[in-house]
Structure formats: C-alpha cells, structure tokens
Amino acid sequence: MRVLMSGGSGFIGSALVLHLVEKLGRQVLNIDALTYAANPLSLARLEHDSNYRLAEGDICDFSFVNAAFNKFEPDAVIHLAAESHVDRSITGSSAFVRTNVFGTQSMLDAARLYWQGLPVSCKEKFRFLHVSTDEVYGSLGDDGAFDEASRYDPRSPYSASKAASDHLVHAWGHTYGLPTLVSNCSNNYGPRQFPEKLIPLTILNALEGKALPVYGDGLNVRDWIHVEDHVRALVEILDRGKIGETYLVGARSERTNLQVVQAICDSFDRLRPSWGPHGRLVTFVSDRPGHDRRYGIDPTKVERETGWKPRKAFELALEETIAWYMANENWWKSIRLDIYQGQRLGLLP
C-alpha cells in the first residue's frame, strides 16, 4: 500500500510513519511544512529507506498538494497535519483556522480530483482517513464518556477548527462520494512529543529542576493513550473501518492533570532519588481560559469492528517515556535552547 500522509514529521505522524514503513513495509510520502513542532531527528533513521519520501510544503497550497497526489499515486491518505496546542490557539487562532480548516479543504479537494480519475478497481480500494481529537465534543461532567453519537460542542479555537475539519470530511464523503473515515482520539503521550504539552513539558522541567506547572486546581481530567497504541488503531481503521464512519480511540486511562504530574514525580524519585522528592517542584498556576473539565472516550466501536485493543498500561508506559527523554537529550536540547524554553502560553492580556 502506498500511503500519502500529511503532517508525518510531527509527534503522532512520525510514530505512524515509522510503524508503516518499518513494521508494515508500506510506502509513505510525507507532506509536511516542517513547522516549529516538527523535528527532523524523529525520522532521521528513514533517510535512506526507499519506502519513505518527504515532500516539504504547505497543505494550504493546493497546487503543491495536487502535484504530490499525481506524482505519488497513493492508495490511501492519512490526514494528520494540524496546529494542535490549545494554549497557542487562544492567542493565535488564525494559524489554526488556516491550517486545520483551509488545509483540510485543500487535502480533500486534491484527494477528490485524484480519486475521480482512478480506475474503478482502484477507486473502490481508496481511503481518506482524517485524524481528529476528542476535544470537538466539549466537556463532560463527572460521569459518562464520549462515543460516536456524542454532540459536537467545541470550546476552544483549536477544538472549533478541528470540529470544522471533521464536518468538511463528512461533507466531502456525502456530497462527492469520497471514501472518507474520521477518527477522534484522546490525549497522546510517548517519545518525540514537542515539549509544550503537559507530559513532555513536565518531564523536561523535572530533568532541569524547574517548576512543574499545574493549571488551576489540577483536577481537569483527560483520557491518556500511548502514541504507539494510537497509531496501531489508525492502521486498523484505515484497513478495516467502514467508509463514512467515525471511530473514537481511547485507552480508558482517565487521570487528573495533577495525578499525571504526581506520577511523573514518583517516577523521577525512583529514577533519580538523589535529587530529592520531585513533588516539591509542583507549582499551581492560573488556569487556562475556558479550560474543559473532563474528557473520556468509549472505544467500544473501534474495538468491536477492527479488533484493536490498547496494549500500554499508563504508569509503566509513562516511565518508559520519561526514560526515553532522559536518554535522548540530542532530540530535545535544541528545542529547549532555540524554539521553546517552556514558558507559559495562552495567557490573555
């Protein structure tokens, strides 16, 4: 299978590229603008692999995307490229609307034109998988979980832009017959995640002996999934999912933000006990504007229809993630020096 992927140099994208190329032997063309969150080191080991190619460019540039389709001739598309950090969307929404909405339209239009020109046998096999987030559903109360019938209720510029992109994908499927699928996933963690998100930011701050910020009272709840479990789910959805359907992906691992930070501190106390109790670094800071209280996912549908199951237990995989950052300073050091030093984002003036 030849897979055209957008955003393959980011966190989830690079994990998926490595899985497709190294474990499944599939050919991948990665179209990526290589923005701040893309690290070339994430895919450096594929530099001389004949099954992997990078095309640097902007998905909002329709001519570029259209040419990539026509030259590579993919059997499937996985659309991952997106601006993804809620805090950044609060003070810079235009980039999120541009990439997540107009970029998705560009990808869909190029895919539709390419797909319409395929022979019938190839058209029947073609798939367009759009990768999205559980944040499009808004905030849950103390009970229940999101499922595929949940009502859209985005609360941040980021989640609103992703909700719009989801609707575009469904509309292109309904209006044009493009064979589309949508996945909505819970919070990811694991190696090679840009350190603006909670887990890698906390890990690197702990490594450097800096304060570990916790928003508000720390009791906001997220459902956590290891990125390797997520990418396995994406492959199963691409290969076995039903056209036109939505699949929610989660690992039933709900934790408060404070529990996550405390778990990281506990791991550091085991891995570097001479540094003293890391809990002393926990620092409560002003909450994020419009901070959703709780997310939770019911992944029954994807489990039932594809056979996928998560394999990574949260606490064990979290410690493995910490160990990866400890052992791979070459991956993150230049980020901390030149791109993002861990400062607070998303504060209103």
C-alpha positions in Angstrom: 0.0 0.0 0.0 1.2 3.5 -0.9 0.1 6.0 1.8 0.2 9.7 1.3 0.4 11.3 4.8 0.1 14.9 5.8 2.0 16.0 9.0 4.2 13.0 9.2 7.0 14.8 10.8 5.1 15.7 14.0 4.6 13.7 17.1 1.8 11.3 16.1 2.7 11.5 12.4 6.3 10.4 12.9 5.2 7.5 15.1 2.8 6.4 12.4 5.4 6.8 9.6 7.8 4.6 11.5 5.1 2.0 12.1 4.0 1.9 8.4 7.5 1.8 6.9 9.5 -0.3 9.4 6.8 -2.7 10.7 4.4 -3.0 7.8 6.7 -2.3 4.8 4.3 0.3 3.3 5.5 3.1 1.1 4.9 6.6 2.6 5.0 10.0 1.1 5.1 12.5 4.0 4.0 16.1 3.0 4.9 18.4 5.8 5.6 22.1 6.2 8.2 21.4 8.9 6.8 24.0 11.3 8.1 24.5 14.9 6.7 21.2 16.2 8.3 19.0 13.5 11.7 17.6 14.4 13.8 16.2 11.5 15.5 13.8 14.0 12.2 12.0 14.5 12.5 10.3 11.1 16.3 10.6 10.6 16.7 6.8 10.5 14.5 6.6 7.4 16.7 9.0 5.4 17.9 6.2 3.1 14.9 3.9 3.2 13.4 3.5 -0.2 9.9 3.2 1.2 9.9 6.7 2.6 9.9 10.1 1.0 9.4 13.7 2.3 7.8 16.5 0.3 8.2 19.7 2.2 5.3 22.1 1.6 2.2 23.7 2.9 -1.1 21.7 2.7 -2.9 25.0 2.1 -1.1 25.2 -1.2 -3.4 23.3 -3.4 -1.0 23.2 -6.4 1.6 21.6 -4.2 -0.8 19.0 -2.7 -2.4 18.2 -6.1 1.1 17.6 -7.6 2.0 15.3 -4.7 -1.1 13.2 -5.3 -0.5 12.9 -9.0 3.2 12.1 -8.7 3.0 9.6 -5.8 -0.3 7.9 -6.8 -1.4 6.8 -3.4 -3.8 4.0 -2.4 -4.8 5.8 0.8 -4.4 9.2 2.5 -4.0 9.8 6.3 -4.5 13.5 7.1 -2.7 14.4 10.3 -1.3 17.9 9.6 -2.7 20.4 12.1 -2.0 23.1 14.6 -2.7 21.2 17.8 -1.9 23.1 21.0 -4.9 24.7 22.8 -2.8 27.3 24.5 -1.4 28.6 21.2 -4.9 28.7 19.7 -6.0 31.1 22.5 -3.7 33.8 21.5 -3.1 32.9 17.8 -6.3 31.5 16.3 -5.7 32.4 12.7 -3.0 29.8 12.2 -5.4 27.1 13.5 -8.2 28.2 11.2 -5.9 28.4 8.2 -4.2 25.0 8.6 -6.9 23.0 10.2 -9.8 24.3 8.1 -8.5 25.5 4.8 -5.7 23.0 4.8 -8.2 20.2 5.2 -10.3 21.6 2.3 -7.1 21.6 0.2 -6.4 18.0 1.1 -10.0 16.9 0.4 -10.2 18.7 -3.0 -6.9 17.2 -4.2 -7.9 13.8 -3.0 -11.3 14.1 -4.7 -9.8 15.1 -8.1 -7.2 12.3 -7.9 -9.8 9.7 -6.7 -12.3 10.6 -9.5 -9.6 9.8 -12.1 -8.7 6.4 -10.8 -9.8 3.1 -12.5 -12.9 1.6 -10.9 -11.0 -1.1 -9.1 -8.6 1.4 -7.5 -11.4 3.8 -6.6 -13.1 1.0 -4.6 -9.9 0.5 -2.5 -9.1 4.1 -1.9 -9.4 5.6 1.6 -9.1 9.1 3.1 -8.6 8.9 6.9 -8.9 12.2 8.8 -7.3 12.1 12.2 -9.0 14.4 14.8 -9.5 14.9 18.5 -12.0 14.2 21.3 -11.9 17.9 22.2 -14.5 18.5 19.4 -17.1 17.1 21.8 -16.6 19.7 24.5 -16.5 19.0 28.3 -18.0 16.0 30.2 -19.5 16.0 33.7 -18.4 13.6 36.3 -19.9 10.6 34.6 -20.2 9.2 31.1 -17.9 9.1 28.1 -17.8 10.4 24.5 -18.9 7.9 21.8 -19.6 8.3 18.1 -23.1 9.7 18.7 -21.9 12.5 21.0 -22.9 16.0 20.1 -20.2 18.4 18.9 -19.6 21.2 21.4 -16.1 22.6 20.8 -15.0 25.2 23.4 -11.5 26.5 22.2 -10.3 27.9 18.9 -8.3 24.7 18.5 -11.2 22.3 19.0 -13.5 24.5 16.9 -11.1 24.4 14.0 -10.9 20.6 14.3 -14.7 20.3 14.5 -14.9 22.3 11.3 -12.4 20.0 9.6 -14.4 16.9 10.7 -17.5 18.4 9.2 -15.7 19.1 6.0 -14.6 15.5 5.7 -18.1 14.1 6.3 -19.5 16.6 3.8 -17.0 15.6 1.1 -17.9 12.0 1.7 -21.7 12.7 1.5 -21.6 15.2 -1.4 -18.9 13.8 -3.7 -18.8 10.1 -2.6 -15.2 10.4 -1.5 -14.4 7.3 0.7 -13.7 9.0 4.0 -13.2 7.9 7.6 -12.7 10.0 10.7 -11.0 9.1 14.0 -11.2 11.1 17.2 -8.6 10.3 19.8 -7.9 11.1 23.4 -4.6 12.7 24.7 -1.5 11.1 23.4 1.9 10.7 25.1 5.1 9.0 24.3 8.5 9.6 22.7 9.2 12.5 20.3 6.4 14.8 21.5 7.1 18.6 21.3 7.6 19.8 24.9 4.7 22.3 25.0 2.2 19.6 26.1 1.7 18.6 29.7 3.7 15.3 29.9 6.9 16.3 27.9 6.9 19.8 29.4 6.7 18.3 32.9 9.4 15.7 32.1 11.9 18.2 30.8 11.2 20.7 33.6 11.8 17.9 36.1 15.1 17.0 34.3 16.2 20.6 34.7 15.0 21.1 38.2 12.4 23.7 37.2 8.9 24.3 38.5 6.2 21.8 37.3 3.2 24.0 36.5 -0.3 22.7 37.1 -3.3 24.7 35.8 -6.0 25.7 38.3 -6.7 23.1 40.9 -5.2 20.3 38.7 -8.4 18.3 38.7 -9.2 18.6 35.0 -9.4 15.0 33.6 -8.0 13.6 30.4 -8.1 10.2 28.9 -4.5 9.2 28.0 -3.3 6.8 25.3 0.2 5.9 24.3 1.1 7.1 20.8 2.0 3.6 19.7 -1.4 2.3 20.6 -3.0 5.2 18.7 -1.0 4.5 15.5 -2.0 0.8 15.6 -5.6 1.9 15.9 -5.2 4.2 12.9 -3.9 1.4 10.7 -6.8 -0.8 11.8 -9.3 1.9 11.0 -7.7 2.5 7.6 -7.6 -1.2 6.7 -10.9 -2.4 8.3 -13.0 0.6 9.1 -16.4 1.2 7.3 -16.5 4.0 4.8 -18.3 7.1 6.1 -17.9 6.1 9.8 -16.3 7.8 12.8 -14.2 5.9 15.3 -13.3 7.1 18.8 -9.9 5.9 20.0 -9.0 5.8 23.7 -7.4 3.6 26.3 -9.8 4.1 29.2 -7.0 5.7 31.2 -8.5 8.8 32.7 -6.3 10.8 35.1 -6.5 14.3 36.5 -3.6 16.6 35.4 -2.4 16.6 39.0 -2.3 12.8 39.0 -0.2 12.8 35.8 2.3 15.3 37.2 2.5 13.3 40.5 3.1 10.1 38.6 6.0 11.8 36.8 7.4 13.0 40.1 7.1 9.4 41.5 9.0 8.0 38.5 11.7 10.6 38.9 12.0 9.8 42.6 12.7 6.2 41.6 15.0 7.0 38.6 16.9 9.9 40.3 16.4 9.5 44.1 19.5 11.6 44.9 17.6 14.7 43.6 15.2 14.5 46.5 11.4 14.4 46.3 10.3 16.0 43.0 6.9 16.8 44.3 8.4 19.9 45.8 8.6 21.3 42.3 4.8 21.2 41.7 3.5 24.7 41.2 -0.1 25.7 40.8 -0.7 28.5 38.3 -3.6 30.4 36.9 -6.0 28.2 34.9 -6.3 28.2 31.1 -9.1 30.4 29.8 -12.1 28.2 29.0 -10.4 25.0 30.3 -12.6 21.9 29.6 -13.1 20.0 32.8 -13.2 16.4 31.7 -12.7 14.2 28.6 -13.4 10.5 28.4 -13.7 8.1 25.5 -15.7 4.9 25.0 -13.7 3.0 22.3 -16.1 0.0 22.1 -16.9 0.6 18.4 -13.3 0.6 17.2 -12.5 -2.5 19.4 -15.6 -4.3 18.1 -15.2 -3.5 14.4 -11.5 -3.7 14.0 -10.2 -6.0 16.8 -7.9 -3.3 18.1 -7.1 -3.1 21.8 -4.7 -0.8 23.6 -1.6 -2.6 25.0 0.2 0.1 27.0 -0.6 0.5 30.7 -0.3 4.1 31.6 2.1 4.2 34.6 4.5 1.7 33.0 4.5 3.4 29.6 4.8 6.8 31.3 8.0 5.7 33.0 9.3 4.3 29.7 8.5 7.8 28.1 10.5 9.5 30.9 13.4 7.1 30.3 13.3 8.0 26.5 13.6 11.7 27.2 16.5 11.0 29.6 18.3 9.0 27.0 17.6 11.3 24.0 18.8 14.7 25.0 20.0 15.2 21.5 16.4 15.2 20.3 15.1 17.9 22.7 18.0 20.0 23.7 18.0 22.3 20.6 14.2 22.7 21.0 14.7 24.0 24.6 17.5 26.3 23.5 16.2 27.7 20.2 12.5 27.1 19.8 10.6 26.8 23.1 12.0 27.2 26.6 8.9 26.0 28.5 7.4 29.5 29.1 3.6 29.8 29.8 1.5 30.1 26.6 -2.2 31.0 26.1 -2.5 33.8 28.7 -4.9 36.6 27.9 -3.6 40.1 28.2 
